[in-house]
Amino acid sequence: MVSAIPRSISQLTLHKLHRLAEQRLAYFTELKASGRWKHYFTAEELEAKLRESAAFVEYWRRSVEISHQVEPPLMPPMPAPVLVAPSMPPAPVLPPIPAAAMPPPRPFPRSRFARAS
């Protein structure tokens, strides 16, 4: 069943899932030790939760071990950044447009909901 884990799961994620399974087992163990389980579960349900949690801890522990045995795929080295000077000349500065050549501004349209003043 461990072999069904896709290789795309990172070791960090596997460690997090293992830690989460351990926390779940610790929660149910503490619940049993304190006696609070009687408010939430029957004795059979609690034992089933404890067995299931222990199985998950073992499953993720084996998954972490297998992930350490498998060599990660080698990534090609990243090339060094190439600093290139701009090959285009700077844009020419255009002269300002004379006001006579510009069309007059259009009036701002009034909203039909605006108050008449």
C-alpha positions as CSV (number, residue, x, y, z in Angstrom):
1,M,0.0,0.0,0.0
2,V,2.9,2.3,0.6
3,S,4.0,1.9,-3.0
4,A,0.8,3.5,-4.1
5,I,2.1,6.9,-2.9
6,P,2.9,9.1,-5.9
7,R,6.5,10.2,-6.2
8,S,5.3,13.8,-6.5
9,I,4.7,13.9,-2.7
10,S,7.6,15.7,-1.2
11,Q,9.5,14.4,1.8
12,L,8.4,17.5,3.7
13,T,4.7,16.6,3.0
14,L,5.3,13.0,4.1
15,H,6.9,14.2,7.3
16,K,3.9,16.5,8.0
17,L,1.4,13.7,7.4
18,H,3.4,11.4,9.7
19,R,3.5,14.0,12.4
20,L,-0.3,14.6,12.0
21,A,-1.0,10.9,12.3
22,E,1.2,10.8,15.5
23,Q,-0.8,13.8,16.9
24,R,-4.1,12.0,16.2
25,L,-2.9,8.9,18.0
26,A,-1.7,11.0,20.9
27,Y,-5.1,12.7,21.1
28,F,-7.0,9.4,21.2
29,T,-4.5,8.0,23.7
30,E,-4.9,11.0,26.0
31,L,-8.7,10.8,25.6
32,K,-8.6,7.2,26.8
33,A,-6.3,8.0,29.7
34,S,-8.4,10.9,30.9
35,G,-11.7,9.0,30.6
36,R,-13.3,11.8,28.5
37,W,-13.8,9.3,25.7
38,K,-17.1,8.2,27.5
39,H,-18.7,11.5,26.4
40,Y,-17.9,11.0,22.7
41,F,-17.5,7.3,21.9
42,T,-18.4,3.8,23.0
43,A,-15.6,1.5,24.1
44,E,-15.6,-0.3,20.8
45,E,-15.5,2.9,18.8
46,L,-12.6,4.2,20.8
47,E,-10.6,1.0,20.3
48,A,-11.3,1.2,16.6
49,K,-10.1,4.8,16.4
50,L,-6.9,3.8,18.4
51,R,-6.2,0.9,16.0
52,E,-6.9,3.1,13.0
53,S,-4.6,5.9,14.3
54,A,-1.8,3.4,15.0
55,A,-2.1,1.9,11.5
56,F,-1.9,5.4,10.0
57,V,1.2,6.2,12.1
58,E,2.9,3.0,10.8
59,Y,1.8,3.7,7.2
60,W,3.3,7.2,7.2
61,R,6.4,6.0,9.0
62,R,7.0,3.4,6.3
63,S,6.3,6.0,3.6
64,V,8.9,8.4,5.1
65,E,11.4,5.5,5.2
66,I,10.8,4.6,1.6
67,S,11.0,8.2,0.5
68,H,14.5,8.4,2.0
69,Q,15.6,5.3,0.1
70,V,14.4,6.5,-3.3
71,E,16.8,8.9,-4.9
72,P,15.2,12.2,-5.9
73,P,15.5,12.9,-9.6
74,L,18.5,15.0,-10.5
75,M,17.6,18.5,-11.6
76,P,19.9,20.2,-14.1
77,P,21.9,23.0,-12.6
78,M,20.4,26.4,-13.0
79,P,22.3,28.6,-15.5
80,A,23.9,31.7,-14.2
81,P,21.9,34.9,-15.0
82,V,23.1,36.7,-18.0
83,L,23.3,40.4,-17.7
84,V,22.6,41.9,-21.1
85,A,22.9,45.6,-21.9
86,P,19.9,47.0,-23.8
87,S,20.4,46.6,-27.5
88,M,17.9,49.3,-28.5
89,P,18.7,53.0,-28.4
90,P,16.6,55.1,-26.0
91,A,13.3,56.4,-27.4
92,P,13.6,59.9,-28.8
93,V,12.0,62.7,-26.9
94,L,9.1,64.1,-28.9
95,P,8.3,67.8,-29.0
96,P,5.1,68.9,-27.2
97,I,2.0,69.1,-29.4
98,P,0.8,72.7,-29.9
99,A,-2.5,73.5,-28.3
100,A,-4.0,74.7,-31.6
101,A,-3.6,71.2,-33.1
102,M,-5.5,69.5,-30.3
103,P,-9.3,69.2,-30.5
104,P,-11.3,71.0,-27.9
105,P,-12.3,68.9,-24.9
106,R,-15.8,67.3,-24.9
107,P,-18.2,68.2,-22.2
108,F,-18.6,65.7,-19.5
109,P,-21.9,63.9,-19.9
110,R,-24.4,64.5,-17.2
111,S,-26.0,61.6,-15.5
112,R,-29.8,61.4,-15.8
113,F,-29.9,61.0,-12.0
114,A,-27.9,64.2,-11.3
115,R,-29.7,67.1,-9.7
116,A,-30.3,70.1,-11.8
117,S,-28.6,73.1,-10.2
